[in-house]
Amino acid sequence: MTALSRAIARPTPVAGFGERSPLHGLERRRIGIVDLAAQSVAAVAPAAAATTVVLLVAGVAPGMTVAAIVAAAVLSLAVARTVAQFARRFAAAGGVYTYAARGLGTRAGLGAGAAIVTGYAAVAMFALVGGAYYATYLLAGLWPGLNRPLAAAGAIFVQTAIVAFVLVRGIHVSARVALVVEALSVALIVVLLTVLLVHVGPIDIQVVFAVPTTGGEILAMAAGAVIAVTAFVGFESATTLGVEAVSPLRNVPRAITGTVIISGALYVLAAVTQVAGFDALGADLAASASPVNDLATAHGLGGWAVVADVGIAASFVACAIGSTTALVRVLFALSRDGVLPARIGRTHPRFGTPATAVAVALPVIAVIPVLLIGGGADMRDAMHVTLSVGAAGYIVAYILVCVAAPVFLHRIGESTLGPTVVSALAAAALTAALVAFFIDDTASGGSSLAVVGALAVVLVGVVIVLRRRHGPGSIGAYDEPIAAQVLGGVPSPRPPHDG
């Protein structure tokens, strides 16, 4: 028997490993880079965002729509690079909540957790309303007398049932469904946008690529950039699948960075096409109910627009799946950290999914949009409010994780100038953009600041209660090797994580 054979047969005991991961119950090391990318792409829903967020940006930053989207793409890439600093060092189900906790401690971690839960939940609501909006838009063309609020409520519940089914069945099902839907939707949108751009003809560079020259224009562009950032939010959601991913320290960073780059390219194409198209028609982009539809009709491509609308509606469903997938894993992580009740951290015995968290989250996500529409709110207004709240939640969480990154890297002795500068600039830019958005929204009579302010008060109270309930212990558990995975591994008590 060789020395190697003896070492394998009678390995030296290695202590310090637990019998199971703190995040046990999830299917570990089961999904590859394709599924990870599908998760982030689905949460971003680029096909839907390319047609809806451009319109919203045009409403707050007329004349600088493309510039605002480019600025948002650069900012989102900086945040992605910062998030990747954590993702390439450990795998977690809590995503940015866990990252902020590991970098800044319990209080900041709970704050990031509350913010990202708000972001995922509000964007899931936005996606359900968006899917209902396009579904009723299509149905109204077939049945002019359609009761749109009632049809919208029905569409929301149907979408919710689809989301519940695929989330409980497993990440393979939800990721693959989202991937197929989003891939087809993006393909349809890219083809239609390209054809429209050819029909539009030569574009006016000064109109399409206008840059701000006055203080008011700079403020408007910053506000537009915040709205445009909402087209990218969710790119980091692949981090919540770190426990379930194969080679997570390599594949998760690739998935989140690639999602930002691909989405950014699509949004620039969509913005250029819509801005140039409406400029050629002498029409107001911000006044359009469905810009791509209007352009397609104007150029004799109405049939294409209907097909694209089906793709956009499906893309919203994929977004709801992706956002809720990330949401329930953050709730699962909060439960495993002892912040939320233990039952929320239970997984399905067969499918290895956080089924209890799904059961807790989905009713809230479905009922609030139905109440908004049933209360007489226009669906576009409901989309604006939910998107604004979601954007605020995401951006606060992003700010915290950008602040946490240099602290975390310094603590583990891996601090370098590049990541520190990128994270600092990203945090400063996100803060300034968020303030600019609220100033512009308030000046234009919007209610986003009031809604977010009221929600913030509630969340601060919740964080205080959770902090007291949780006590002085640390949070931010992440996946760890277990004794059974290590040659000679011996189960033994593990010391608590640093807070």
N, C-alpha and C positions, 0 to 999 in steps of 0.2 A: 504494500500500500504506500503510495507516495505521500509526501508531506501535505500536498493539497487535498488529497482524498481524506487523510486523517483529520485535517482542519474542517472539512465539510461534515464528516461523520461525527466528530466530537468537537464542535466549535467552542471557542472560549466564550464563557457567558459575558454578555454585554447588558448592563443594567441601565435603567433610566427611561425605559419605554413603557407606555401604557398598553393596556389590553385592547383598547379601542380608541379611535379618534374622538376628539371633543365634538365632532360634527358627524358622528356615526349615524347610519340610517339612510343617508344618501348613497346613490350608486357611485362608488368611487372609481375613477379612471376608466370611464366608459365612453366618453364622447371625444371626437377628434377635432381638428382645426376647422373642418367644414361646419360642424354643428355649432362650434363657438362663434364662428363668423355669422352663421345664420341667426344666432341669438342677438348679437349686437345689431346686425342689419335689420332684423325684425323690429327691435325696440326703436330704432331710428326711423324705420318706415320711409326710406328715401323717395319711393314712388309717390306716396301721399304727400310728403312734405314738399316735394318739388313743385307741386301744383297749388298747395294751400298756403304754405309759409311765405312763398314769394309774394302772394297777394297781400298777406298781413304786413310784410316788410314794406311793400309799396305804399301801404296806408300811412305808415309813420315816417318813412324816409323817401318821399317822392323825388325822383330824379337821381337818387343814389342807391337804388336797390341792389345793383350788382356790387358796388363798393362795400355795402353793408354785409352782403353774403360772403364776399372774399375775406373781409375782416373777421367774420365769425368763423370761417374755416381755419384761418391761421390761429385764432385763439383756441379753437377746439383741439387743434393738433398739439398746441403747447400743453393743454390740460391732459390730453391722451399720453403725451410723453411723460408727464409727471405721474399720472396714475400707473404707468408701466413700471416706474421705480419700485412700487410696492408689488405689483403683479409678478415681476420676475424674481421675487425673493420669497414669497410664500403664497399658498393657495387658501382662499377663504370663501365662505358663502355669503358674507355680509358686504362684500365689495367695498365701496368707499367708506361705509360706516366702520368696518373693521380697520381700514387703513388709517382713518382719522384717529381712532381709538389707540392704535399702536403708536402713532406719532405724537399725539397731544394729550392722551389720557382719557379718563372716563367722561368728564364733562363735555369736552369737544366731541368725543365719540358719540355720546347720546344726542348732541346737537346735530351732528352729521346724519345720524340714524333717523332722527325726526324729519330732517330736511329731505333726505333721499327717499324715504317712505312717502312723503308728500309729493315729491316729484314723480315717482313711479305711479302712484295712485291717480294723480291728477292727469298725467299724460295718458294713462289707460282710459280714463273717462273721456278725455279729448278724442281718443281713437274711436271709442264706441259712438260718440256723437258724430264724429266725422264719417264713420261707416254708415250710420243711419242717414246722415245728410245726403250722401251720394246715392244710397239705396232709394230713398224717397224721391230724389231728383230724377232717377231713372224711371221709377214707377209712375211718377206724375206725368211723364211723357206718354205712358200707355193708358193711364186712367186720370184724366184731367181733374175729376172730382174727388180725388183721393184726399182723405183726412190725414194730412201730413203729420200733425203731432201724434196721432194714434199710431200711424204707420211707423213713425220714428221710434216710439216706445217699444213696439213689437220688434223692430229691427235690433234695438239695443239688447233685448232679452234673448233673441236668437243668437246674437254674437256672443253674449255672455255664456250661453250654454255650450257653444263651440269651444270657447276659451277654457271653460271648466273641464270639458271632456279631454282635451289634448294635454292640459296641465297635469291632470291626475294620472293619465296613462303613461307619462314619462317624458323625460327631456328629449329622447330620440324622436318621439312622435311630435312633440310641440316644435322642436327645432326643424325637423324635416318639413312639416306642414308650412311653417313660416318661411322656410327657404324656398320651397316650390312656389308659394304664393308671391313672395317678394321678387323672386327672379323673373317670373312671368310679367309681373306688374312693371318692373324696371325696364324690361325689354320693350314692352308696349310703349311706355312713356318715352324712352330714348328714340325709338323709331318715329313716333309722332312728332316729337320736338325737332328732330332732324329734318323731317319732311316739311314742317312748318317753317323752319329757318331757311330752307331752300326757297320756299314760296315767298317769304318776306323779301328776299333779295338783299342787295347791299345794305348794311346797317350803318347808322350814324354813330361813329365811335364816340363823339363828344357827348351824345345823349346816353348811350348805353353804359359807357365807362366814366361817367361824370364823377368828380371828386369834390368834397366839400371845400368851400373857400371862405365861409363866414362862420361865426360862432354858432349861430342858429342852425346852420347846415351840419356842423360838426356834432351838435347835440342830437339832431334828428338822426344822423347816421349812427351814432352810438346807440340810440334807442332802437333803431332798425337792426343793429348788430345783435342786440340782446334777443329780439324776436328771432333773428336768423340763427342764433345759437340754439334755440329750441328745435331747429331742424336737425341738429346734431345730437342733442341730449339723448342718452340711452346707449351711446357708443361704448360706454364703460360697463354695460350690463353683462358682458361676457365674464367679467371678474366674479360675478356671483355664482358662476358655474365652475370655479377653480377646483373645488373638491371633486367634481364629477368628470373633469377633463383629463385626457391623456397628455402627459408632458405639459402641465399647466404653466410652469415657469417660462416656457418657451412659446407656447401657443396662445395663451391669453393676451400677452402684449401684442403679438402679431395681429390678432383678431380686432383689438380695439383701434390700433393705429390704421390698419387697412380699411376699416369701416369709415373712419373720418375722411380718408383720402378719396375713396370711391364715392361717398356721399357728397363731398365737396365738389367733385367734378360734375356730378349730375345736377347739383343745385346751380352751379354757374351756367351750365347749358340751359337749364330751365329759366333762369333769370334773364339771360341774354335774349333767349327766344321771345319771352313774354314782353320784356321792355321794348325790344326792337319791333315786335309785331304790333303792339298797341301804338307805338310812335308812328309807324307806317300808316296805321288806320286813322291817326289823329284822334284817338280815343284815350280815356283815362283808365289805366290799368287798375287802380285802386277801387274804381266804381263797378268793376265787373263782378258778377256773382260766380262765374266759373271761367277764368281767363283762357285756359286751354280750349274749352268748349267754344268760346266765342271766336277765338282765332281759327279753329278748325272750320267752323261754320262760314266765317268770312272768306276762307280760301277753298270752299267746296269740299271740305273733308269731314262733314258732319258725322258720317258713319264711323270714321276712325275715332271720333270723340266719344261716341257711345261705348265703343270697346275699351277705350282708355278709362272711362268712368267706372266700368266694371272692375278694371285692374286697380284703380285707386280705392274703390270701396273694399276690395279684397286686401289691399295693402294696409288699410286701417285695421282690419281684423288681425293681420299679422302683427301690427304694432301693439294692439291690445294683448296679444299672446306674449310678445317679447317683454313688454313692460310689466305685465302681471307675473311672468316667470321670475323676473328679477325681484319684484316686490315680495313675493312669498318667500324667497330665499333670504332676503334681509329680515323678514319677520321670523323666519326659522332661526337665523343667527342670533337675533335679539332674545329669542326664547332660550336658546342653548347657553347664552351668556347670563341667564337668570334675570333679564330685564323684563321680559314678558312672561305670562303664565307658561308653565312647562308643557301644557297640552298643545300649544301652538308649535312646539318643536317636534311633534310626533310625525313620523313618516309612514307612508302607505306600506304595509307589510309585503306586498307583491311588487309594486312598481318603484319603490324607493323614492317617492316624491313627497314634498311637504304638503300632504293632502289636507291636514287640519288648517294650515295657514291659507290654503286656497279657499276652504269653506268659510273662513273668517273674512277674507279680503273681498271676494267677488260680490257678495250682496251689497256691500257699501259702494263698490265701483259701479254697479249697475243702477242702484236706486237713486243716487244723487243726480245723474244726468236725466233720468226719467222725471224726477221732481222739478228740475230746472225747466224742461220742455213742457211738462204738464202745468207748470205755473205761468206759462205764457212767454217764456224767454225764446227769442229767436235762436235757431240752432247755430247760426254764425256767431251770435253773441255768447252762447254757451261755450262754443269752441274757443272763443277769445279768452273768456274768463278761466276756463280750465287750463288752457295752454299757459296763460300768464302765471297762474298759481304753480303749475308744474315747473315752469321756467325758474321761478323764484326758488323753489325747493331744490332743484338740480344745481342752480348756480351757487346757492349757499353751501351745499355739500361740496361742490367743486372748489370753492374758495377755501374751505376748511382742509380739504385733502392737499391742496397746493401749499398751504401754510405748514401742514404736517410733514410733508415730504422732506424738506431740509433738516427738520428736527430729527426725524426718524433716521435719515442717512448719517447724521452726525453721531447719533447715539450708537449706531452699530459700526462706526469707524469707517464709513464708506462715502463720506461727503466729498463732492467735487464741485468745481465752480460752475460747470455747464448746467447740471440739473437744478442747482440752487438759483441761478439767474432765471432760468426758464420758469420755474415754479413761482418765483417772486413776481415776475412780470405778469404771469397768467393771473395770479391772485389779485394784483393791483388792477389789471385791465377788467377782470370780471366784476370787481367791486365798483369801479367807475361806470362800467356799462349798465350795471343793475340800477345804480342811482339815477343815471341819465334816463333809463327807461321809465322809472317811476315818475320823474319830473315831467317828461314828455307826456306820459299817459294821463297824469293828473291835469296838466295844462289843457289837454284835448277833451277833458270831461270824462275820462275813463274811471272805472271803479277798482282797478286792479290793486292799487295801493291800499285801499280800504279793506278789500277782501284778504289780501296777504297779511296786512297788519293785524286784523282780527284773528286770522289763523295763527299768526306768530305768537300772539298772546296766549292762545290755547295751548300751542305746542310747548311754549316755555313752561307753562304750568305742568304739562304732562312730563316734561323732562325733569323738572324739580321733584315731582312725585316719584318718578322712576328712579331717580338718583337716590332718594331717601330709601325707597324700597330695596334697591340693590345693595346699598351699604358701601363700605369702603373698598370692596374687592375690585379686581380689574375686569375689564371687558375686552372684547376683540379676539376671541378664540379663533384659531385657524387650524387647518388640517395638519396633522403631524404623523410621522411614521409610527407604526405600532410594532409591538414585540414580534408578532408573527411574520412581519415583513423583513426582519433583520436577522441575519445569520447569527445564532447564539443569543438573540434578544430575550431578555428576561423582564416580565412585567414588574413594574415597581411604581410606587406613588410618584407623581410628577409635581414639582413645585408650581405654584400659581404663576400665571403670566405677569410680566411687569405691566403696570397700568400706564 
